[in-house]
């Protein structure tokens, strides 16, 4: 009888260990273990190796926990029957439920969740042989589960979040709980968005590009370069959409600084750099890599037919991460003006992404890049001045239109009736 008591205690202890290891391995920060492993911590290397096969690890630990609990319950029931007869079954059920819930589940898991890395490192050497022993049986159980799911028409593999979605969810959760400032959340979110955003969504449209006519006299070109807030200016010849080069202000000033240099004798064509054209579907991540590889800061954006759409700079891409970067020569063109009544005056060219980041809104940006484009897409027509629209929980009032372009809107939270 004494041996039966000892066996039940040992099985409960084993269940507590596997339960605690499972909680610790699940809650342990992979980045922390990866850092310790790179610093030469052997236990961290072993824990990291176990986590590399997380499904096999958790399956083996769950199998071990349940196996130990069942064996302990069977032994306890046998012991209680010998002591109290058939009533011992009820005694064993109540007693083992309390012992398993408190000492084999809640207690070890609570401690492990409070100290996940410490538990994972300290028990890594014990976990490895246990997982090696139980993993084949866990694989067999998982195969049977998948087979049963397929028989009932259910998918064997659940739809899991991608790593990017998991990171984004963690960032949003930290921001909501106050562990992260808004600008920090926007920066991290901007990094994750680089692969999903295309250059046409952030480019400067060709109608607002600052360019230079190559046929102008050198004196006029110099005056334009000096008065421009930009250091690189596209140069066109014949037609404004026919870009033949990019003139850097430093190259022009360096040519003028040469001994004996005369302004009227300068040949602008020899100072220009070759234009770099990129498709408008290029992602910001690819473009950022391309900027670094080519050591250039400006690219011209063209559509599928090769027609000029606009330009994008390295600063534009960086601003998608860190927010607006302004210097002493930048022209203030924010385009977002909050009003006292809670409404916001927005220029039509402002991108939906910038508006969402500035005001923490969630307007969709899949179908249109700018706010004006979003209104036109939702209204299915070019709106007139004075018209109002309600969608996505906001009211859009058209205040100003220039030809076919919506240049100014008033956006305010829509009431229940308008939103419906």
Buried (B, 14 or more C-beta within 10 A) or exposed (E): EEEBEEBBEEBBBBBBBBBBBBBBBBBBEEEBBBEBBEEEBEBBBBBBBBBEEEEBBBBBBBBBBEBBBEBBBBBBBBBBBEEEEEEBBEBBBEBBEEBBEEBBBEBBBEBBBEBBBEBBBBBBEEBBEBBEEBBEBBBEBBEEEBEEBEEEEEEEEEEEEEEEEEBBEEBBEBBEEEEBEEEEBBBBBBBBBBEEBBBBBBBBBBEEBBBBBBEBEBEEBBEBBEEBEBBBBBBBBEEBEEBBBBBBBEBBEEBEEEEEEEEEEBEBEEBBBEBBEBBBEBBBBBBBEBBEEEEBBBBBBBEEEEEBBBBBBBEBBBBBBEBEEEEEEEEEEEBBEEEEEEBBBBBBBBBBBBBBBBBEBEBEBEEBBBBBBBBBEBBEEBBEEEBBBBBEBBBBBBBBBEEEBBBBBBBBEBEEEBEE
